[in-house]
Amino acid sequence: MNAISSPCIKVCVIDPASKLCQGCGRTLQEIAQWSRLSEAERLVMMATLEERLSLPRDGQAPRRSA
């Protein structure tokens, strides 16, 4: 069995303002659907996560640099 690609870094905290996981950048809905997505769909979504996490939120500095 092949392992499912995942951006999870075991820092599972949902930011109340952005509704994104502070560890991986996914929404709760995306996390819940993850195992049902195709590998191609997961890779497309993973390509956007770093950018999501680098965007400033509510006047705060970005968590990661782009």
PDB file with one MODEL, atoms N, CA, C and O in Angstrom:
MODEL        1
ATOM      1  N   MET A   1       0.842  -1.182   0.000  1.00  0.00           N
ATOM      2  CA  MET A   1       0.000   0.000   0.000  1.00  0.00           C
ATOM      3  C   MET A   1       0.886   1.243   0.000  1.00  0.00           C
ATOM      4  O   MET A   1       1.854   1.325   0.755  1.00  0.00           O
ATOM      5  N   ASN A   2       0.548   2.202  -0.848  1.00  0.00           N
ATOM      6  CA  ASN A   2       1.318   3.442  -0.931  1.00  0.00           C
ATOM      7  C   ASN A   2       0.857   4.422   0.126  1.00  0.00           C
ATOM      8  O   ASN A   2      -0.328   4.490   0.454  1.00  0.00           O
ATOM      9  N   ALA A   3       1.799   5.177   0.656  1.00  0.00           N
ATOM     10  CA  ALA A   3       1.468   6.217   1.635  1.00  0.00           C
ATOM     11  C   ALA A   3       0.786   7.374   0.909  1.00  0.00           C
ATOM     12  O   ALA A   3       1.113   7.683  -0.236  1.00  0.00           O
ATOM     13  N   ILE A   4      -0.164   8.005   1.590  1.00  0.00           N
ATOM     14  CA  ILE A   4      -0.860   9.166   1.047  1.00  0.00           C
ATOM     15  C   ILE A   4       0.001  10.404   1.294  1.00  0.00           C
ATOM     16  O   ILE A   4       0.454  10.633   2.415  1.00  0.00           O
ATOM     17  N   SER A   5       0.226  11.200   0.247  1.00  0.00           N
ATOM     18  CA  SER A   5       0.946  12.456   0.416  1.00  0.00           C
ATOM     19  C   SER A   5       0.151  13.351   1.359  1.00  0.00           C
ATOM     20  O   SER A   5      -1.072  13.453   1.256  1.00  0.00           O
ATOM     21  N   SER A   6       0.860  13.996   2.278  1.00  0.00           N
ATOM     22  CA  SER A   6       0.192  14.857   3.243  1.00  0.00           C
ATOM     23  C   SER A   6       1.118  15.995   3.667  1.00  0.00           C
ATOM     24  O   SER A   6       2.319  15.790   3.838  1.00  0.00           O
ATOM     25  N   PRO A   7       0.559  17.192   3.837  1.00  0.00           N
ATOM     26  CA  PRO A   7       1.348  18.322   4.311  1.00  0.00           C
ATOM     27  C   PRO A   7       1.391  18.401   5.840  1.00  0.00           C
ATOM     28  O   PRO A   7       2.017  19.302   6.397  1.00  0.00           O
ATOM     29  N   CYS A   8       0.730  17.468   6.512  1.00  0.00           N
ATOM     30  CA  CYS A   8       0.617  17.518   7.971  1.00  0.00           C
ATOM     31  C   CYS A   8       1.994  17.471   8.636  1.00  0.00           C
ATOM     32  O   CYS A   8       2.823  16.618   8.320  1.00  0.00           O
ATOM     33  N   ILE A   9       2.220  18.413   9.568  1.00  0.00           N
ATOM     34  CA  ILE A   9       3.473  18.432  10.329  1.00  0.00           C
ATOM     35  C   ILE A   9       3.199  18.231  11.822  1.00  0.00           C
ATOM     36  O   ILE A   9       4.041  18.534  12.667  1.00  0.00           O
ATOM     37  N   LYS A  10       1.999  17.712  12.132  1.00  0.00           N
ATOM     38  CA  LYS A  10       1.579  17.398  13.506  1.00  0.00           C
ATOM     39  C   LYS A  10       1.486  18.638  14.396  1.00  0.00           C
ATOM     40  O   LYS A  10       1.699  18.558  15.606  1.00  0.00           O
ATOM     41  N   VAL A  11       1.167  19.782  13.790  1.00  0.00           N
ATOM     42  CA  VAL A  11       0.873  21.016  14.518  1.00  0.00           C
ATOM     43  C   VAL A  11      -0.566  21.353  14.147  1.00  0.00           C
ATOM     44  O   VAL A  11      -0.813  22.197  13.286  1.00  0.00           O
ATOM     45  N   CYS A  12      -1.504  20.692  14.798  1.00  0.00           N
ATOM     46  CA  CYS A  12      -2.920  20.770  14.405  1.00  0.00           C
ATOM     47  C   CYS A  12      -3.643  21.798  15.263  1.00  0.00           C
ATOM     48  O   CYS A  12      -4.262  21.463  16.273  1.00  0.00           O
ATOM     49  N   VAL A  13      -3.554  23.055  14.842  1.00  0.00           N
ATOM     50  CA  VAL A  13      -4.209  24.162  15.529  1.00  0.00           C
ATOM     51  C   VAL A  13      -4.899  24.992  14.464  1.00  0.00           C
ATOM     52  O   VAL A  13      -4.249  25.489  13.545  1.00  0.00           O
ATOM     53  N   ILE A  14      -6.223  25.148  14.578  1.00  0.00           N
ATOM     54  CA  ILE A  14      -6.977  25.932  13.603  1.00  0.00           C
ATOM     55  C   ILE A  14      -7.015  27.390  14.056  1.00  0.00           C
ATOM     56  O   ILE A  14      -7.469  27.703  15.156  1.00  0.00           O
ATOM     57  N   ASP A  15      -6.531  28.268  13.187  1.00  0.00           N
ATOM     58  CA  ASP A  15      -6.553  29.705  13.457  1.00  0.00           C
ATOM     59  C   ASP A  15      -8.000  30.178  13.375  1.00  0.00           C
ATOM     60  O   ASP A  15      -8.655  29.966  12.354  1.00  0.00           O
ATOM     61  N   PRO A  16      -8.520  30.821  14.440  1.00  0.00           N
ATOM     62  CA  PRO A  16      -9.923  31.230  14.432  1.00  0.00           C
ATOM     63  C   PRO A  16     -10.258  32.283  13.374  1.00  0.00           C
ATOM     64  O   PRO A  16     -11.392  32.327  12.897  1.00  0.00           O
ATOM     65  N   ALA A  17      -9.316  33.116  13.006  1.00  0.00           N
ATOM     66  CA  ALA A  17      -9.576  34.167  12.022  1.00  0.00           C
ATOM     67  C   ALA A  17      -9.546  33.629  10.593  1.00  0.00           C
ATOM     68  O   ALA A  17     -10.465  33.884   9.814  1.00  0.00           O
ATOM     69  N   SER A  18      -8.517  32.901  10.254  1.00  0.00           N
ATOM     70  CA  SER A  18      -8.362  32.425   8.874  1.00  0.00           C
ATOM     71  C   SER A  18      -9.037  31.087   8.632  1.00  0.00           C
ATOM     72  O   SER A  18      -9.293  30.721   7.485  1.00  0.00           O
ATOM     73  N   LYS A  19      -9.332  30.345   9.711  1.00  0.00           N
ATOM     74  CA  LYS A  19      -9.908  28.997   9.620  1.00  0.00           C
ATOM     75  C   LYS A  19      -8.949  28.002   8.978  1.00  0.00           C
ATOM     76  O   LYS A  19      -9.378  26.966   8.471  1.00  0.00           O
ATOM     77  N   LEU A  20      -7.648  28.310   8.997  1.00  0.00           N
ATOM     78  CA  LEU A  20      -6.631  27.423   8.442  1.00  0.00           C
ATOM     79  C   LEU A  20      -5.846  26.769   9.567  1.00  0.00           C
ATOM     80  O   LEU A  20      -5.626  27.367  10.621  1.00  0.00           O
ATOM     81  N   CYS A  21      -5.426  25.529   9.326  1.00  0.00           N
ATOM     82  CA  CYS A  21      -4.526  24.871  10.272  1.00  0.00           C
ATOM     83  C   CYS A  21      -3.201  25.625  10.263  1.00  0.00           C
ATOM     84  O   CYS A  21      -2.637  25.883   9.200  1.00  0.00           O
ATOM     85  N   GLN A  22      -2.710  25.973  11.432  1.00  0.00           N
ATOM     86  CA  GLN A  22      -1.456  26.722  11.523  1.00  0.00           C
ATOM     87  C   GLN A  22      -0.255  25.866  11.146  1.00  0.00           C
ATOM     88  O   GLN A  22       0.810  26.399  10.834  1.00  0.00           O
ATOM     89  N   GLY A  23      -0.411  24.562  11.170  1.00  0.00           N
ATOM     90  CA  GLY A  23       0.687  23.675  10.796  1.00  0.00           C
ATOM     91  C   GLY A  23       0.788  23.450   9.302  1.00  0.00           C
ATOM     92  O   GLY A  23       1.869  23.567   8.723  1.00  0.00           O
ATOM     93  N   CYS A  24      -0.347  23.123   8.666  1.00  0.00           N
ATOM     94  CA  CYS A  24      -0.296  22.733   7.255  1.00  0.00           C
ATOM     95  C   CYS A  24      -0.976  23.699   6.299  1.00  0.00           C
ATOM     96  O   CYS A  24      -0.698  23.672   5.100  1.00  0.00           O
ATOM     97  N   GLY A  25      -1.865  24.554   6.805  1.00  0.00           N
ATOM     98  CA  GLY A  25      -2.530  25.527   5.949  1.00  0.00           C
ATOM     99  C   GLY A  25      -3.847  25.066   5.354  1.00  0.00           C
ATOM    100  O   GLY A  25      -4.468  25.802   4.587  1.00  0.00           O
ATOM    101  N   ARG A  26      -4.292  23.848   5.697  1.00  0.00           N
ATOM    102  CA  ARG A  26      -5.565  23.365   5.168  1.00  0.00           C
ATOM    103  C   ARG A  26      -6.721  23.792   6.060  1.00  0.00           C
ATOM    104  O   ARG A  26      -6.541  24.076   7.245  1.00  0.00           O
ATOM    105  N   THR A  27      -7.924  23.833   5.462  1.00  0.00           N
ATOM    106  CA  THR A  27      -9.139  24.077   6.238  1.00  0.00           C
ATOM    107  C   THR A  27      -9.588  22.749   6.851  1.00  0.00           C
ATOM    108  O   THR A  27      -9.110  21.684   6.462  1.00  0.00           O
ATOM    109  N   LEU A  28     -10.508  22.825   7.809  1.00  0.00           N
ATOM    110  CA  LEU A  28     -11.038  21.590   8.389  1.00  0.00           C
ATOM    111  C   LEU A  28     -11.715  20.739   7.320  1.00  0.00           C
ATOM    112  O   LEU A  28     -11.581  19.515   7.340  1.00  0.00           O
ATOM    113  N   GLN A  29     -12.424  21.344   6.405  1.00  0.00           N
ATOM    114  CA  GLN A  29     -13.079  20.603   5.327  1.00  0.00           C
ATOM    115  C   GLN A  29     -12.048  19.887   4.454  1.00  0.00           C
ATOM    116  O   GLN A  29     -12.242  18.727   4.090  1.00  0.00           O
ATOM    117  N   GLU A  30     -10.966  20.566   4.123  1.00  0.00           N
ATOM    118  CA  GLU A  30      -9.917  19.938   3.310  1.00  0.00           C
ATOM    119  C   GLU A  30      -9.269  18.784   4.052  1.00  0.00           C
ATOM    120  O   GLU A  30      -8.978  17.745   3.458  1.00  0.00           O
ATOM    121  N   ILE A  31      -9.042  18.958   5.342  1.00  0.00           N
ATOM    122  CA  ILE A  31      -8.455  17.880   6.150  1.00  0.00           C
ATOM    123  C   ILE A  31      -9.391  16.672   6.160  1.00  0.00           C
ATOM    124  O   ILE A  31      -8.943  15.537   6.004  1.00  0.00           O
ATOM    125  N   ALA A  32     -10.692  16.916   6.343  1.00  0.00           N
ATOM    126  CA  ALA A  32     -11.673  15.832   6.395  1.00  0.00           C
ATOM    127  C   ALA A  32     -11.766  15.090   5.063  1.00  0.00           C
ATOM    128  O   ALA A  32     -11.971  13.876   5.051  1.00  0.00           O
ATOM    129  N   GLN A  33     -11.619  15.788   3.958  1.00  0.00           N
ATOM    130  CA  GLN A  33     -11.735  15.183   2.628  1.00  0.00           C
ATOM    131  C   GLN A  33     -10.440  14.548   2.132  1.00  0.00           C
ATOM    132  O   GLN A  33     -10.449  13.833   1.130  1.00  0.00           O
ATOM    133  N   TRP A  34      -9.349  14.794   2.806  1.00  0.00           N
ATOM    134  CA  TRP A  34      -8.023  14.461   2.297  1.00  0.00           C
ATOM    135  C   TRP A  34      -7.893  13.027   1.798  1.00  0.00           C
ATOM    136  O   TRP A  34      -7.374  12.806   0.704  1.00  0.00           O
ATOM    137  N   SER A  35      -8.345  12.065   2.561  1.00  0.00           N
ATOM    138  CA  SER A  35      -8.162  10.657   2.170  1.00  0.00           C
ATOM    139  C   SER A  35      -9.026  10.271   0.973  1.00  0.00           C
ATOM    140  O   SER A  35      -8.766   9.251   0.335  1.00  0.00           O
ATOM    141  N   ARG A  36     -10.035  11.057   0.661  1.00  0.00           N
ATOM    142  CA  ARG A  36     -10.907  10.765  -0.477  1.00  0.00           C
ATOM    143  C   ARG A  36     -10.437  11.441  -1.770  1.00  0.00           C
ATOM    144  O   ARG A  36     -10.969  11.158  -2.843  1.00  0.00           O
ATOM    145  N   LEU A  37      -9.456  12.321  -1.675  1.00  0.00           N
ATOM    146  CA  LEU A  37      -8.930  12.999  -2.863  1.00  0.00           C
ATOM    147  C   LEU A  37      -7.976  12.076  -3.607  1.00  0.00           C
ATOM    148  O   LEU A  37      -7.355  11.194  -3.014  1.00  0.00           O
ATOM    149  N   SER A  38      -7.870  12.289  -4.897  1.00  0.00           N
ATOM    150  CA  SER A  38      -6.866  11.552  -5.673  1.00  0.00           C
ATOM    151  C   SER A  38      -5.482  12.124  -5.341  1.00  0.00           C
ATOM    152  O   SER A  38      -5.373  13.223  -4.798  1.00  0.00           O
ATOM    153  N   GLU A  39      -4.450  11.384  -5.664  1.00  0.00           N
ATOM    154  CA  GLU A  39      -3.087  11.866  -5.441  1.00  0.00           C
ATOM    155  C   GLU A  39      -2.863  13.166  -6.204  1.00  0.00           C
ATOM    156  O   GLU A  39      -2.232  14.086  -5.684  1.00  0.00           O
ATOM    157  N   ALA A  40      -3.369  13.250  -7.421  1.00  0.00           N
ATOM    158  CA  ALA A  40      -3.213  14.473  -8.221  1.00  0.00           C
ATOM    159  C   ALA A  40      -3.893  15.659  -7.546  1.00  0.00           C
ATOM    160  O   ALA A  40      -3.335  16.755  -7.514  1.00  0.00           O
ATOM    161  N   GLU A  41      -5.090  15.451  -7.008  1.00  0.00           N
ATOM    162  CA  GLU A  41      -5.803  16.532  -6.310  1.00  0.00           C
ATOM    163  C   GLU A  41      -5.045  16.966  -5.061  1.00  0.00           C
ATOM    164  O   GLU A  41      -4.970  18.157  -4.762  1.00  0.00           O
ATOM    165  N   ARG A  42      -4.487  16.009  -4.336  1.00  0.00           N
ATOM    166  CA  ARG A  42      -3.705  16.353  -3.137  1.00  0.00           C
ATOM    167  C   ARG A  42      -2.472  17.178  -3.506  1.00  0.00           C
ATOM    168  O   ARG A  42      -2.154  18.157  -2.831  1.00  0.00           O
ATOM    169  N   LEU A  43      -1.790  16.790  -4.559  1.00  0.00           N
ATOM    170  CA  LEU A  43      -0.578  17.509  -4.967  1.00  0.00           C
ATOM    171  C   LEU A  43      -0.896  18.929  -5.415  1.00  0.00           C
ATOM    172  O   LEU A  43      -0.137  19.854  -5.126  1.00  0.00           O
ATOM    173  N   VAL A  44      -2.014  19.111  -6.122  1.00  0.00           N
ATOM    174  CA  VAL A  44      -2.423  20.457  -6.540  1.00  0.00           C
ATOM    175  C   VAL A  44      -2.687  21.313  -5.309  1.00  0.00           C
ATOM    176  O   VAL A  44      -2.229  22.453  -5.232  1.00  0.00           O
ATOM    177  N   MET A  45      -3.425  20.768  -4.347  1.00  0.00           N
ATOM    178  CA  MET A  45      -3.732  21.532  -3.142  1.00  0.00           C
ATOM    179  C   MET A  45      -2.462  21.825  -2.344  1.00  0.00           C
ATOM    180  O   MET A  45      -2.290  22.935  -1.840  1.00  0.00           O
ATOM    181  N   MET A  46      -1.576  20.841  -2.227  1.00  0.00           N
ATOM    182  CA  MET A  46      -0.340  21.050  -1.469  1.00  0.00           C
ATOM    183  C   MET A  46       0.506  22.163  -2.067  1.00  0.00           C
ATOM    184  O   MET A  46       1.237  22.842  -1.346  1.00  0.00           O
ATOM    185  N   ALA A  47       0.414  22.353  -3.369  1.00  0.00           N
ATOM    186  CA  ALA A  47       1.189  23.408  -4.031  1.00  0.00           C
ATOM    187  C   ALA A  47       0.739  24.801  -3.617  1.00  0.00           C
ATOM    188  O   ALA A  47       1.487  25.762  -3.793  1.00  0.00           O
ATOM    189  N   THR A  48      -0.468  24.933  -3.069  1.00  0.00           N
ATOM    190  CA  THR A  48      -0.986  26.244  -2.670  1.00  0.00           C
ATOM    191  C   THR A  48      -0.794  26.549  -1.187  1.00  0.00           C
ATOM    192  O   THR A  48      -0.952  27.696  -0.769  1.00  0.00           O
ATOM    193  N   LEU A  49      -0.458  25.547  -0.395  1.00  0.00           N
ATOM    194  CA  LEU A  49      -0.476  25.716   1.058  1.00  0.00           C
ATOM    195  C   LEU A  49       0.600  26.664   1.586  1.00  0.00           C
ATOM    196  O   LEU A  49       0.329  27.450   2.494  1.00  0.00           O
ATOM    197  N   GLU A  50       1.776  26.608   1.054  1.00  0.00           N
ATOM    198  CA  GLU A  50       2.850  27.495   1.518  1.00  0.00           C
ATOM    199  C   GLU A  50       2.459  28.952   1.303  1.00  0.00           C
ATOM    200  O   GLU A  50       2.701  29.803   2.158  1.00  0.00           O
ATOM    201  N   GLU A  51       1.856  29.229   0.159  1.00  0.00           N
ATOM    202  CA  GLU A  51       1.411  30.603  -0.122  1.00  0.00           C
ATOM    203  C   GLU A  51       0.319  31.032   0.859  1.00  0.00           C
ATOM    204  O   GLU A  51       0.337  32.160   1.352  1.00  0.00           O
ATOM    205  N   ARG A  52      -0.620  30.149   1.140  1.00  0.00           N
ATOM    206  CA  ARG A  52      -1.673  30.459   2.118  1.00  0.00           C
ATOM    207  C   ARG A  52      -1.077  30.852   3.461  1.00  0.00           C
ATOM    208  O   ARG A  52      -1.487  31.837   4.075  1.00  0.00           O
ATOM    209  N   LEU A  53      -0.108  30.071   3.904  1.00  0.00           N
ATOM    210  CA  LEU A  53       0.484  30.321   5.220  1.00  0.00           C
ATOM    211  C   LEU A  53       1.355  31.575   5.228  1.00  0.00           C
ATOM    212  O   LEU A  53       1.617  32.138   6.291  1.00  0.00           O
ATOM    213  N   SER A  54       1.799  32.013   4.067  1.00  0.00           N
ATOM    214  CA  SER A  54       2.668  33.196   4.015  1.00  0.00           C
ATOM    215  C   SER A  54       1.880  34.499   3.950  1.00  0.00           C
ATOM    216  O   SER A  54       2.456  35.572   4.126  1.00  0.00           O
ATOM    217  N   LEU A  55       0.569  34.424   3.701  1.00  0.00           N
ATOM    218  CA  LEU A  55      -0.242  35.641   3.616  1.00  0.00           C
ATOM    219  C   LEU A  55      -0.475  36.227   5.001  1.00  0.00           C
ATOM    220  O   LEU A  55      -0.768  35.489   5.942  1.00  0.00           O
ATOM    221  N   PRO A  56      -0.348  37.555   5.140  1.00  0.00           N
ATOM    222  CA  PRO A  56      -0.635  38.189   6.434  1.00  0.00           C
ATOM    223  C   PRO A  56      -2.115  38.013   6.783  1.00  0.00           C
ATOM    224  O   PRO A  56      -2.978  38.024   5.906  1.00  0.00           O
ATOM    225  N   ARG A  57      -2.387  37.851   8.076  1.00  0.00           N
ATOM    226  CA  ARG A  57      -3.759  37.667   8.539  1.00  0.00           C
ATOM    227  C   ARG A  57      -4.074  38.705   9.594  1.00  0.00           C
ATOM    228  O   ARG A  57      -3.389  38.799  10.612  1.00  0.00           O
ATOM    229  N   ASP A  58      -5.116  39.486   9.347  1.00  0.00           N
ATOM    230  CA  ASP A  58      -5.629  40.454  10.323  1.00  0.00           C
ATOM    231  C   ASP A  58      -4.531  41.307  10.947  1.00  0.00           C
ATOM    232  O   ASP A  58      -4.473  41.466  12.166  1.00  0.00           O
ATOM    233  N   GLY A  59      -3.664  41.853  10.102  1.00  0.00           N
ATOM    234  CA  GLY A  59      -2.621  42.738  10.584  1.00  0.00           C
ATOM    235  C   GLY A  59      -1.428  42.037  11.204  1.00  0.00           C
ATOM    236  O   GLY A  59      -0.490  42.693  11.659  1.00  0.00           O
ATOM    237  N   GLN A  60      -1.452  40.703  11.228  1.00  0.00           N
ATOM    238  CA  GLN A  60      -0.332  39.955  11.799  1.00  0.00           C
ATOM    239  C   GLN A  60       0.704  39.690  10.710  1.00  0.00           C
ATOM    240  O   GLN A  60       0.383  39.657   9.522  1.00  0.00           O
ATOM    241  N   ALA A  61       1.919  39.508  11.125  1.00  0.00           N
ATOM    242  CA  ALA A  61       2.981  39.138  10.189  1.00  0.00           C
ATOM    243  C   ALA A  61       2.747  37.705   9.718  1.00  0.00           C
ATOM    244  O   ALA A  61       2.187  36.898  10.460  1.00  0.00           O
ATOM    245  N   PRO A  62       3.162  37.380   8.511  1.00  0.00           N
ATOM    246  CA  PRO A  62       3.015  36.010   8.033  1.00  0.00           C
ATOM    247  C   PRO A  62       3.777  35.028   8.913  1.00  0.00           C
ATOM    248  O   PRO A  62       4.815  35.367   9.482  1.00  0.00           O
ATOM    249  N   ARG A  63       3.255  33.807   9.019  1.00  0.00           N
ATOM    250  CA  ARG A  63       3.907  32.797   9.851  1.00  0.00           C
ATOM    251  C   ARG A  63       5.153  32.251   9.181  1.00  0.00           C
ATOM    252  O   ARG A  63       6.140  31.945   9.849  1.00  0.00           O
ATOM    253  N   ARG A  64       5.108  32.128   7.859  1.00  0.00           N
ATOM    254  CA  ARG A  64       6.248  31.606   7.112  1.00  0.00           C
ATOM    255  C   ARG A  64       6.623  32.611   6.035  1.00  0.00           C
ATOM    256  O   ARG A  64       5.774  33.357   5.546  1.00  0.00           O
ATOM    257  N   SER A  65       7.884  32.626   5.672  1.00  0.00           N
ATOM    258  CA  SER A  65       8.295  33.519   4.580  1.00  0.00           C
ATOM    259  C   SER A  65       8.132  32.794   3.250  1.00  0.00           C
ATOM    260  O   SER A  65       8.335  31.584   3.158  1.00  0.00           O
ATOM    261  N   ALA A  66       7.765  33.550   2.230  1.00  0.00           N
ATOM    262  CA  ALA A  66       7.534  32.949   0.901  1.00  0.00           C
ATOM    263  C   ALA A  66       8.828  32.707   0.180  1.00  0.00           C
ATOM    264  O   ALA A  66       8.824  32.210  -0.946  1.00  0.00           O
TER     265      ALA A  66
ENDMDL
END
